[in-house]
Amino acid sequence: MPELVLLFLLGSGAAYGKTEDFQFQGFLSQTIAYAPDNPFFTEDTGISYDNRELGLNASWIASDKLRLAGQVLSRQAGSLDDGDPRLDFLLLDYNAFVNETWNTGIRLGRVKSHYGLYNSTRDIPHGRPGVFVPRSVYFESLRSAILSLDGANAYASFSGSRADIHVNAFGGSSHFQNDAIEYQLFQSSAPGKFKDIDGAGLHVVVEPHSLPDLLLAYTYVEFATEYEDAPTFNAAERIEAIVALVQDPGLFAQYVTSMEMEASINLFSAQYTPGDWILSAEYLVIDIQFKDTTILDFPMPQDVFRDQNTTLSYYVQAEWQAVEKLSLYTRYEALYNDKDDKDGSNYAELAGGNPATQFNRALTLGGRWYFTPDFSATAEYSRNNGAAFLNGQSDTSYADLKEDWDLFFLQLSYHF
C-alpha cells in the first residue's frame, strides 16, 4: 500500500543522519461503546466494538532548517471510516529563520490544519481529552476534511516582553473521506457528490507572560465546495419527482441539480493550566451560504432549504490530574445547527425532519488510568439531549433518533 511505502521511505532517512534526528512512533486503540437509546457507529443500539485506531508516524531532521514528517492512520469508525490506511499528513518543514525572538518557516505537502486547541493532536489517543475531542466543535463525521489539507502552512513565532505570539496561515484543498457531508446536510445520500474543499485559514495563539498558565487562540477559516455529477431529469421524471416531494419533502436531496456552499468559521479558544488542572473552553460560529441551489433545475424553495445559516456551538471542560496515574475530566457542550432554530421545530415543520437532529447538549464525565506511561484505559459517560452529534452516519434512521440518550465508552490505548 502506497501510504506505508511513504512512511518507509521517510524512515530510511535515518540512515543518512544522526540517529537522534529520526523519530518513529505509533499508537493503537480499541473502543467499546454502549449506546442503549440511539445507534452509535452501528445500525442498531447496544454494544459496539466498531471503533479502533492504528497509527504510525515518523519525522526526520535532515538539517538545521529542514524536517520531513508524516503519519499513516487506519481508523475504523462505523460508516464514517472503513479502516483502510490513509495518509493523515506528509510534510516538508523548512525553518527559514530562527533567533532569540523570531522563528519563521513554511510547511509544504499534506499539512495539519491549525484549528482550535486539539485538531493537531486529535488523532493521538493520549493527546485528546477523553475518548473523543469535543464533538460540538470537532465534528467526527467531517474529521478527514478538518484534520489536514494539501497545500502550504506558513508559520511565525515571536517572543516579546509581554507575550509569546504564534501565527499560522494555511491554505489548500482537503478531502471528504466518504458521503458524510451529504448526510450532514441532507440526512441521506444524494445522487451527485461534493468536490474537494478549497480553503484557507489563520490561527493565532497568544501566551501572556503576566499569566504564564493562560493560552488564548483565535482561528478563522473560509472554504468553498460545489455539488457535481448531479442527475438530469426529463419532463415525465420531473412530474413524478414533484408528486413524490409533495408527499415527502424530505426526499429533496434526491433531486438536487446544483449547489455551491461557502462557509466562514470563527473559533475562539482559551486554556488555563494552573497546577494539576487544565481548564478549556471554545466557542464556534459557522456562517454558511448556499448559492445556485436548484432542485429539478428550478430554484430551491426557501421554505424547504434556506440559503443562509449560522451554526453555533461551544464547550467548557475541566481536567484534573488527581494522582500520578489517574486523570479525571468533565465537559458540558452544546451544538445548534441553526442558532435561530435551537429546538429544530422550524426544520421539522418545513423539511419534515426529526427536530432532535438539529441540536445537541451533552454532559460528559470521564477518567483515564495509566497502567504504564504508554498504556491507558479511559472510561466515559455522556448524557445527551438532542442528536446532532450523530449527523453524518450513513447507517442511521434519522427519523427514529431519540432526543434524550446515553452513551458509555471504554477505550484501551497503547503508544509505542
Secondary structure in CASP SS format (residue, H / E / C, confidence):
PFRMAT SS
TARGET T0000
AUTHOR 0000-0000-0000
METHOD secondary structure of the structure
MODEL  1
M C 1.00
P H 1.00
E H 1.00
L H 1.00
V H 1.00
L H 1.00
L H 1.00
F H 1.00
L H 1.00
L H 1.00
G H 1.00
S H 1.00
G H 1.00
A H 1.00
A H 1.00
Y H 1.00
G C 1.00
K C 1.00
T H 1.00
E H 1.00
D H 1.00
F E 1.00
Q E 1.00
F E 1.00
Q E 1.00
G E 1.00
F E 1.00
L E 1.00
S E 1.00
Q E 1.00
T E 1.00
I E 1.00
A E 1.00
Y E 1.00
A E 1.00
P C 1.00
D C 1.00
N C 1.00
P C 1.00
F C 1.00
F C 1.00
T C 1.00
E C 1.00
D C 1.00
T C 1.00
G E 1.00
I E 1.00
S E 1.00
Y E 1.00
D E 1.00
N E 1.00
R E 1.00
E E 1.00
L E 1.00
G E 1.00
L E 1.00
N E 1.00
A E 1.00
S E 1.00
W E 1.00
I E 1.00
A C 1.00
S C 1.00
D C 1.00
K C 1.00
L E 1.00
R E 1.00
L E 1.00
A E 1.00
G E 1.00
Q E 1.00
V E 1.00
L E 1.00
S E 1.00
R E 1.00
Q E 1.00
A E 1.00
G C 1.00
S C 1.00
L C 1.00
D E 1.00
D E 1.00
G C 1.00
D C 1.00
P C 1.00
R E 1.00
L E 1.00
D E 1.00
F E 1.00
L E 1.00
L E 1.00
L E 1.00
D E 1.00
Y E 1.00
N E 1.00
A E 1.00
F E 1.00
V E 1.00
N C 1.00
E C 1.00
T C 1.00
W E 1.00
N E 1.00
T E 1.00
G E 1.00
I E 1.00
R E 1.00
L E 1.00
G E 1.00
R E 1.00
V E 1.00
K E 1.00
S C 1.00
H C 1.00
Y C 1.00
G C 1.00
L C 1.00
Y C 1.00
N C 1.00
S C 1.00
T C 1.00
R C 1.00
D C 1.00
I C 1.00
P H 1.00
H H 1.00
G H 1.00
R C 1.00
P C 1.00
G C 1.00
V C 1.00
F C 1.00
V C 1.00
P C 1.00
R C 1.00
S C 1.00
V C 1.00
Y C 1.00
F C 1.00
E H 1.00
S H 1.00
L H 1.00
R H 1.00
S H 1.00
A H 1.00
I H 1.00
L H 1.00
S E 1.00
L E 1.00
D E 1.00
G E 1.00
A E 1.00
N E 1.00
A E 1.00
Y E 1.00
A E 1.00
S E 1.00
F E 1.00
S E 1.00
G C 1.00
S C 1.00
R C 1.00
A E 1.00
D E 1.00
I E 1.00
H E 1.00
V E 1.00
N E 1.00
A E 1.00
F E 1.00
G E 1.00
G E 1.00
S E 1.00
S E 1.00
H C 1.00
F C 1.00
Q C 1.00
N C 1.00
D C 1.00
A H 1.00
I H 1.00
E H 1.00
Y H 1.00
Q H 1.00
L H 1.00
F H 1.00
Q C 1.00
S C 1.00
S C 1.00
A C 1.00
P C 1.00
G C 1.00
K E 1.00
F E 1.00
K C 1.00
D C 1.00
I E 1.00
D E 1.00
G E 1.00
A E 1.00
G E 1.00
L E 1.00
H E 1.00
V E 1.00
V E 1.00
V E 1.00
E E 1.00
P E 1.00
H C 1.00
S C 1.00
L C 1.00
P C 1.00
D C 1.00
L E 1.00
L E 1.00
L E 1.00
A E 1.00
Y E 1.00
T E 1.00
Y E 1.00
V E 1.00
E E 1.00
F E 1.00
A E 1.00
T E 1.00
E E 1.00
Y E 1.00
E E 1.00
D C 1.00
A C 1.00
P C 1.00
T C 1.00
F C 1.00
N C 1.00
A H 1.00
A H 1.00
E H 1.00
R H 1.00
I H 1.00
E H 1.00
A H 1.00
I H 1.00
V H 1.00
A H 1.00
L H 1.00
V H 1.00
Q H 1.00
D C 1.00
P H 1.00
G H 1.00
L H 1.00
F H 1.00
A H 1.00
Q H 1.00
Y H 1.00
V E 1.00
T E 1.00
S E 1.00
M E 1.00
E E 1.00
M E 1.00
E E 1.00
A E 1.00
S E 1.00
I E 1.00
N E 1.00
L E 1.00
F E 1.00
S E 1.00
A E 1.00
Q E 1.00
Y E 1.00
T C 1.00
P C 1.00
G C 1.00
D C 1.00
W E 1.00
I E 1.00
L E 1.00
S E 1.00
A E 1.00
E E 1.00
Y E 1.00
L E 1.00
V E 1.00
I E 1.00
D E 1.00
I E 1.00
Q E 1.00
F E 1.00
K E 1.00
D E 1.00
T E 1.00
T E 1.00
I E 1.00
L C 1.00
D C 1.00
F E 1.00
P E 1.00
M C 1.00
P C 1.00
Q C 1.00
D C 1.00
V C 1.00
F C 1.00
R C 1.00
D C 1.00
Q E 1.00
N E 1.00
T E 1.00
T E 1.00
L E 1.00
S E 1.00
Y E 1.00
Y E 1.00
V E 1.00
Q E 1.00
A E 1.00
E E 1.00
W E 1.00
Q E 1.00
A E 1.00
V E 1.00
E C 1.00
K C 1.00
L E 1.00
S E 1.00
L E 1.00
Y E 1.00
T E 1.00
R E 1.00
Y E 1.00
E E 1.00
A E 1.00
L E 1.00
Y E 1.00
N C 1.00
D C 1.00
K C 1.00
D C 1.00
D C 1.00
K C 1.00
D C 1.00
G C 1.00
S H 1.00
N H 1.00
Y H 1.00
A H 1.00
E H 1.00
L H 1.00
A H 1.00
G C 1.00
G C 1.00
N C 1.00
P H 1.00
A H 1.00
T H 1.00
Q H 1.00
F E 1.00
N E 1.00
R E 1.00
A E 1.00
L E 1.00
T E 1.00
L E 1.00
G E 1.00
G E 1.00
R E 1.00
W E 1.00
Y E 1.00
F E 1.00
T E 1.00
P C 1.00
D C 1.00
F E 1.00
S E 1.00
A E 1.00
T E 1.00
A E 1.00
E E 1.00
Y E 1.00
S E 1.00
R E 1.00
N E 1.00
N E 1.00
G C 1.00
A C 1.00
A H 1.00
F H 1.00
L H 1.00
N C 1.00
G C 1.00
Q C 1.00
S C 1.00
D C 1.00
T C 1.00
S C 1.00
Y H 1.00
A H 1.00
D H 1.00
L C 1.00
K C 1.00
E C 1.00
D E 1.00
W E 1.00
D E 1.00
L E 1.00
F E 1.00
F E 1.00
L E 1.00
Q E 1.00
L E 1.00
S E 1.00
Y E 1.00
H E 1.00
F C 1.00
END
